[in-house]
Amino acid sequence: MNAARIAERKALLVTRADLDRTRISLAAREIRSLVVPRVTAVRVAVWRPRAAMLIAAAVPFVGMRRLSRLVRIASYAMLGIRLARNWRRSP
């Protein structure tokens, strides 16, 4: 009888932990949606010309080859950050 109660108690604790984990995940996503706005076509339309202008202004100072290397490294770094974030979010 005692072993059955312990097994039942463990199952209940596991279920509660899963429920708490789900609630925390939902709350974090709600907070993130409030703090970080979604990417929209309007934001892309605003930021793409600005990025092009910055690159065009940096080419004469840094050089095309060096700038392309820096942009490539920055894109790899951003990819690594995204992968790390997604890896941490996955259960």
Phi and psi restraints in degrees (value plus and minus 20) as a CYANA .aco file:
   2 ASN   PHI     -86.8   -46.8
   2 ASN   PSI     -59.2   -19.2
   3 ALA   PHI     -85.8   -45.8
   3 ALA   PSI     -56.5   -16.5
   4 ALA   PHI     -86.6   -46.6
   4 ALA   PSI     -59.2   -19.2
   5 ARG   PHI     -86.4   -46.4
   5 ARG   PSI     -59.8   -19.8
   6 ILE   PHI     -85.3   -45.3
   6 ILE   PSI     -62.8   -22.8
   7 ALA   PHI     -83.6   -43.6
   7 ALA   PSI     -60.7   -20.7
   8 GLU   PHI     -84.9   -44.9
   8 GLU   PSI     -61.0   -21.0
   9 ARG   PHI     -84.2   -44.2
   9 ARG   PSI     -62.2   -22.2
  10 LYS   PHI     -83.1   -43.1
  10 LYS   PSI     -62.3   -22.3
  11 ALA   PHI     -83.1   -43.1
  11 ALA   PSI     -59.8   -19.8
  12 LEU   PHI     -85.2   -45.2
  12 LEU   PSI     -61.3   -21.3
  13 LEU   PHI     -85.8   -45.8
  13 LEU   PSI     -59.0   -19.0
  14 VAL   PHI     -84.2   -44.2
  14 VAL   PSI     -62.7   -22.7
  15 THR   PHI     -84.0   -44.0
  15 THR   PSI     -62.0   -22.0
  16 ARG   PHI     -85.0   -45.0
  16 ARG   PSI     -59.8   -19.8
  17 ALA   PHI     -83.1   -43.1
  17 ALA   PSI     -61.8   -21.8
  18 ASP   PHI     -82.5   -42.5
  18 ASP   PSI     -61.8   -21.8
  19 LEU   PHI     -84.1   -44.1
  19 LEU   PSI     -64.1   -24.1
  20 ASP   PHI     -83.0   -43.0
  20 ASP   PSI     -61.9   -21.9
  21 ARG   PHI     -81.5   -41.5
  21 ARG   PSI     -61.4   -21.4
  22 THR   PHI     -85.7   -45.7
  22 THR   PSI     -62.5   -22.5
  23 ARG   PHI     -82.9   -42.9
  23 ARG   PSI     -62.3   -22.3
  24 ILE   PHI     -85.3   -45.3
  24 ILE   PSI     -61.3   -21.3
  25 SER   PHI     -82.7   -42.7
  25 SER   PSI     -62.7   -22.7
  26 LEU   PHI     -84.0   -44.0
  26 LEU   PSI     -63.2   -23.2
  27 ALA   PHI     -83.9   -43.9
  27 ALA   PSI     -59.9   -19.9
  28 ALA   PHI     -84.7   -44.7
  28 ALA   PSI     -60.4   -20.4
  29 ARG   PHI     -87.2   -47.2
  29 ARG   PSI     -56.4   -16.4
  30 GLU   PHI     -84.8   -44.8
  30 GLU   PSI     -62.5   -22.5
  31 ILE   PHI     -83.9   -43.9
  31 ILE   PSI     -63.2   -23.2
  32 ARG   PHI     -81.6   -41.6
  32 ARG   PSI     -59.8   -19.8
  33 SER   PHI     -87.2   -47.2
  33 SER   PSI     -48.1    -8.1
  34 LEU   PHI     -96.1   -56.1
  34 LEU   PSI     -58.2   -18.2
  35 VAL   PHI    -103.7   -63.7
  35 VAL   PSI     -66.6   -26.6
  36 VAL   PHI    -127.3   -87.3
  36 VAL   PSI      92.4   132.4
  37 PRO   PHI     -90.9   -50.9
  37 PRO   PSI     135.2   175.2
  38 ARG   PHI     -89.5   -49.5
  38 ARG   PSI     132.4   172.4
  39 VAL   PHI     -95.4   -55.4
  39 VAL   PSI     105.3   145.3
  40 THR   PHI    -142.1  -102.1
  40 THR   PSI     147.6   187.6
  41 ALA   PHI     -83.2   -43.2
  41 ALA   PSI     -51.3   -11.3
  42 VAL   PHI     -85.8   -45.8
  42 VAL   PSI     -64.3   -24.3
  43 ARG   PHI     -84.0   -44.0
  43 ARG   PSI     -61.1   -21.1
  44 VAL   PHI     -84.0   -44.0
  44 VAL   PSI     -61.6   -21.6
  45 ALA   PHI     -84.6   -44.6
  45 ALA   PSI     -49.8    -9.8
  46 VAL   PHI    -100.2   -60.2
  46 VAL   PSI     -62.8   -22.8
  47 TRP   PHI    -104.8   -64.8
  47 TRP   PSI     -47.1    -7.1
  48 ARG   PHI     -82.7   -42.7
  48 ARG   PSI     -66.6   -26.6
  49 PRO   PHI     -84.3   -44.3
  49 PRO   PSI     -54.2   -14.2
  50 ARG   PHI     -85.6   -45.6
  50 ARG   PSI     -61.9   -21.9
  51 ALA   PHI     -84.3   -44.3
  51 ALA   PSI     -61.2   -21.2
  52 ALA   PHI     -83.3   -43.3
  52 ALA   PSI     -58.3   -18.3
  53 MET   PHI     -86.3   -46.3
  53 MET   PSI     -61.8   -21.8
  54 LEU   PHI     -84.2   -44.2
  54 LEU   PSI     -60.6   -20.6
  55 ILE   PHI     -86.6   -46.6
  55 ILE   PSI     -62.2   -22.2
  56 ALA   PHI     -84.1   -44.1
  56 ALA   PSI     -53.8   -13.8
  57 ALA   PHI     -96.2   -56.2
  57 ALA   PSI     -48.4    -8.4
  58 ALA   PHI    -103.5   -63.5
  58 ALA   PSI     -43.4    -3.4
  59 VAL   PHI     -78.7   -38.7
  59 VAL   PSI     -66.8   -26.8
  60 PRO   PHI     -84.5   -44.5
  60 PRO   PSI     -49.5    -9.5
  61 PHE   PHI    -103.1   -63.1
  61 PHE   PSI     -60.2   -20.2
  62 VAL   PHI    -120.6   -80.6
  62 VAL   PSI     -52.9   -12.9
  63 GLY   PHI      81.1   121.1
  63 GLY   PSI     127.2   167.2
  64 MET   PHI     -86.1   -46.1
  64 MET   PSI     -61.8   -21.8
  65 ARG   PHI     -85.3   -45.3
  65 ARG   PSI     -68.1   -28.1
  66 ARG   PHI     -86.6   -46.6
  66 ARG   PSI     -59.3   -19.3
  67 LEU   PHI     -85.6   -45.6
  67 LEU   PSI     -60.9   -20.9
  68 SER   PHI     -84.0   -44.0
  68 SER   PSI     -56.2   -16.2
  69 ARG   PHI     -85.3   -45.3
  69 ARG   PSI     -62.9   -22.9
  70 LEU   PHI     -84.8   -44.8
  70 LEU   PSI     -61.3   -21.3
  71 VAL   PHI     -85.9   -45.9
  71 VAL   PSI     -59.5   -19.5
  72 ARG   PHI     -83.7   -43.7
  72 ARG   PSI     -63.8   -23.8
  73 ILE   PHI     -83.9   -43.9
  73 ILE   PSI     -61.0   -21.0
  74 ALA   PHI     -84.6   -44.6
  74 ALA   PSI     -58.3   -18.3
  75 SER   PHI     -88.3   -48.3
  75 SER   PSI     -57.7   -17.7
  76 TYR   PHI     -84.1   -44.1
  76 TYR   PSI     -59.6   -19.6
  77 ALA   PHI     -84.3   -44.3
  77 ALA   PSI     -62.2   -22.2
  78 MET   PHI     -85.8   -45.8
  78 MET   PSI     -57.0   -17.0
  79 LEU   PHI     -82.4   -42.4
  79 LEU   PSI     -63.0   -23.0
  80 GLY   PHI     -82.4   -42.4
  80 GLY   PSI     -59.5   -19.5
  81 ILE   PHI     -85.0   -45.0
  81 ILE   PSI     -63.6   -23.6
  82 ARG   PHI     -83.4   -43.4
  82 ARG   PSI     -62.8   -22.8
  83 LEU   PHI     -83.0   -43.0
  83 LEU   PSI     -61.2   -21.2
  84 ALA   PHI     -84.9   -44.9
  84 ALA   PSI     -61.2   -21.2
  85 ARG   PHI     -83.8   -43.8
  85 ARG   PSI     -64.8   -24.8
  86 ASN   PHI     -86.4   -46.4
  86 ASN   PSI     -55.4   -15.4
  87 TRP   PHI     -86.5   -46.5
  87 TRP   PSI     -60.0   -20.0
  88 ARG   PHI     -88.7   -48.7
  88 ARG   PSI     -53.3   -13.3
  89 ARG   PHI     -93.8   -53.8
  89 ARG   PSI     -49.0    -9.0
  90 SER   PHI     -90.4   -50.4
  90 SER   PSI     122.3   162.3
